[in-house]
């Protein structure tokens, strides 16, 4: 095992995220992967595979067992490693834990349910996504991307096909022809970036068309009213 301080600093630097109240399902696999890659001994202690040896070498003599001393050192190092990957709001939940195994289980019990509830709320927001009549296409797509990013940060990234489906379902009825074109032409398999480009292009086309059609309609209505008044 590497020197404890270097070990702690290395794993802290390798972890891309800190644990919060809502990202347990993202943090856990990343932490395990990092810990396994750097030190399997710490992972085995945290998982309860490597049990604490007897404190004393024999029942007759009270000489402390060197294996016990080494295990305690590794266990405390593991606790420090876990703690250094926690956000400040989570650190108070570590104070009563006396071993890395206890700390690991405490985090799982406390934040599994909270993370699940958060993900369910985000999924519900994505499924109920609707573009308002007065909302610009840019703002609609930004909202969809924001929810998608929050899901990814919580450990549940959306596949592009699911993302595309949610965005298309949220379009108002006057985009039905565009959605039908997307589905009929096999464009439903586009990436989210490609979908954004297509929708922004379609939105600009419709805006330009309105600038052309609306004046013509006004002129036509004016002519009809004038003819009726004669």
C-alpha positions in Angstrom: 0.0 0.0 0.0 1.2 3.5 -0.8 1.9 6.1 1.9 -1.5 7.2 3.3 -1.2 10.9 2.6 -0.1 10.3 -1.0 -2.9 7.7 -1.4 -5.6 10.2 -0.2 -4.3 13.0 -2.4 -4.1 10.7 -5.5 -7.7 9.4 -5.2 -9.1 12.8 -4.4 -7.4 14.2 -7.5 -8.6 11.3 -9.7 -12.3 11.6 -8.6 -14.2 13.8 -11.1 -17.2 14.5 -8.8 -17.9 14.8 -5.1 -20.8 13.1 -3.4 -23.9 15.3 -2.9 -27.4 14.5 -1.7 -28.6 13.7 -5.2 -25.7 12.1 -7.2 -25.0 8.9 -5.2 -25.6 6.7 -8.3 -23.0 8.6 -10.2 -20.5 9.0 -7.4 -20.5 5.3 -6.2 -19.3 3.5 -9.4 -16.8 6.2 -10.1 -15.4 6.0 -6.5 -15.2 2.2 -6.6 -13.5 2.2 -10.0 -10.9 4.7 -8.8 -10.3 2.9 -5.5 -9.9 -0.5 -7.3 -7.5 1.0 -9.8 -5.3 2.5 -7.1 -5.5 0.1 -4.1 -7.4 -3.1 -3.9 -6.6 -3.5 -0.2 -8.7 -0.4 0.7 -11.6 -1.6 -1.4 -11.6 -5.0 0.3 -11.7 -3.3 3.7 -14.5 -1.0 2.7 -16.6 -3.8 1.3 -16.0 -5.9 4.5 -14.1 -8.6 2.6 -10.9 -8.1 4.7 -12.0 -8.4 8.3 -10.2 -6.8 11.3 -7.7 -9.3 12.7 -7.5 -10.0 16.5 -5.9 -7.1 18.5 -3.6 -9.3 20.4 -1.3 -12.1 19.0 -2.4 -14.8 21.5 -4.9 -15.2 24.4 -2.1 -15.7 26.9 0.1 -12.8 26.0 -1.2 -9.2 25.6 1.2 -8.3 22.8 -0.5 -6.3 20.2 -0.9 -8.1 16.9 1.1 -6.3 14.1 -1.6 -7.3 11.6 -4.2 -5.5 13.7 -2.1 -2.4 13.7 -1.6 -2.5 9.9 -5.4 -3.1 9.4 -6.4 -0.1 11.6 -4.0 2.1 9.6 -5.5 0.9 6.3 -9.0 1.3 7.6 -8.4 4.9 8.8 -6.8 5.6 5.5 -9.8 4.3 3.7 -12.1 6.5 5.8 -10.0 9.5 4.9 -10.1 8.6 1.2 -13.9 8.3 1.3 -14.3 11.6 3.2 -12.1 13.5 0.8 -14.6 12.7 -2.0 -17.6 14.0 -0.1 -19.1 17.5 -0.5 -19.2 19.7 2.6 -22.9 19.1 3.2 -22.3 15.4 3.5 -19.3 15.5 5.9 -21.5 15.8 9.1 -22.9 12.3 8.4 -19.4 10.8 8.7 -18.7 11.9 12.3 -20.3 8.9 14.1 -18.7 6.3 11.9 -15.8 4.4 13.4 -14.8 2.3 10.4 -14.7 2.6 6.7 -17.2 -0.2 6.3 -19.6 1.6 8.7 -19.1 4.8 6.8 -19.7 3.1 3.4 -23.0 1.5 4.6 -24.1 4.8 6.2 -23.7 6.7 2.9 -25.6 4.0 1.0 -28.5 3.9 3.5 -28.8 7.7 3.7 -28.5 8.7 0.0 -29.9 5.8 -2.1 -33.5 6.8 -1.5 -32.8 10.6 -1.8 -31.0 10.0 -5.1 -33.8 7.7 -6.5 -36.4 10.3 -5.6 -34.4 13.1 -7.3 -34.0 11.0 -10.5 -37.7 10.2 -10.5 -38.6 13.9 -10.3 -36.2 14.6 -13.2 -37.6 11.8 -15.3 -41.1 13.1 -14.7 -40.0 16.6 -15.8 -38.5 15.2 -19.0 -41.6 13.2 -19.8 -43.9 16.2 -19.2 -41.7 18.5 -21.2 -43.8 20.9 -23.4 -42.8 23.8 -25.6 -44.9 26.9 -24.8 -46.5 28.8 -27.7 -44.6 32.0 -26.7 -41.4 30.1 -25.8 -38.5 30.3 -28.2 -37.1 27.1 -29.6 -33.7 28.0 -28.1 -35.2 28.3 -24.6 -37.1 25.0 -25.1 -34.0 23.1 -26.1 -32.0 24.7 -23.3 -34.5 23.5 -20.8 -34.5 19.9 -22.3 -30.7 19.9 -22.2 -30.7 21.2 -18.6 -32.9 18.4 -17.4 -30.9 15.8 -19.4 -27.6 17.1 -17.8 -29.1 16.9 -14.3 -30.1 13.3 -15.0 -26.6 12.5 -16.2 -25.1 14.2 -13.1 -27.5 12.1 -10.9 -26.2 8.9 -12.6 -29.0 8.3 -15.1 -27.8 9.7 -18.5 -30.4 9.7 -21.3 -29.7 7.8 -24.5 -30.0 10.1 -27.6 -33.0 8.2 -28.9 -34.9 8.8 -25.6 -33.9 12.4 -25.5 -35.1 12.9 -29.1 -38.4 11.2 -28.3 -39.1 13.4 -25.3 -38.2 16.6 -27.2 -40.4 15.7 -30.2 -43.4 14.8 -28.0 -43.1 18.2 -26.3 -43.5 20.2 -29.5 -46.9 22.0 -30.1 -49.4 20.7 -32.7 -48.2 23.1 -35.4 -45.0 21.1 -35.5 -46.8 17.9 -36.3 -45.7 18.0 -39.9 -42.1 18.3 -38.8 -42.4 15.4 -36.4 -44.1 13.3 -39.1 -41.2 14.1 -41.5 -38.7 13.1 -38.8 -40.4 9.8 -38.2 -41.2 8.9 -41.8 -37.7 9.8 -43.0 -35.9 7.7 -40.4 -34.5 10.9 -38.8 -35.7 9.7 -35.4 -32.2 8.1 -34.9 -30.4 11.5 -35.0 -28.2 12.6 -32.1 -29.4 15.4 -29.8 -27.0 17.8 -31.4 -28.4 17.0 -34.8 -31.9 17.4 -33.5 -31.1 20.8 -32.1 -29.8 21.9 -35.5 -32.8 20.6 -37.3 -35.3 22.2 -34.9 -33.5 25.6 -34.9 -33.4 25.5 -38.7 -37.1 24.7 -38.8 -37.9 27.4 -36.3 -36.0 30.0 -38.4 -37.8 28.8 -41.6 -41.2 29.2 -39.9 -40.3 32.7 -38.7 -39.2 33.8 -42.1 -42.4 32.4 -43.6 -44.5 34.4 -41.1 -42.7 37.6 -42.2 -43.8 36.8 -45.8 -47.3 35.4 -45.2 -48.6 37.8 -42.6 -48.3 41.0 -44.8 -50.0 39.2 -47.6 -52.8 38.1 -45.4 -53.3 41.7 -44.1 -53.4 43.0 -47.7 -55.8 40.2 -48.7 -58.1 41.0 -45.8 -58.0 44.7 -46.5 -59.0 44.1 -50.2 -61.9 41.9 -49.2 -63.2 44.4 -46.6 -62.9 47.1 -49.3 -64.9 45.1 -51.8 -67.6 44.2 -49.2 -68.1 47.9 -48.4 -68.7 48.9 -52.0 
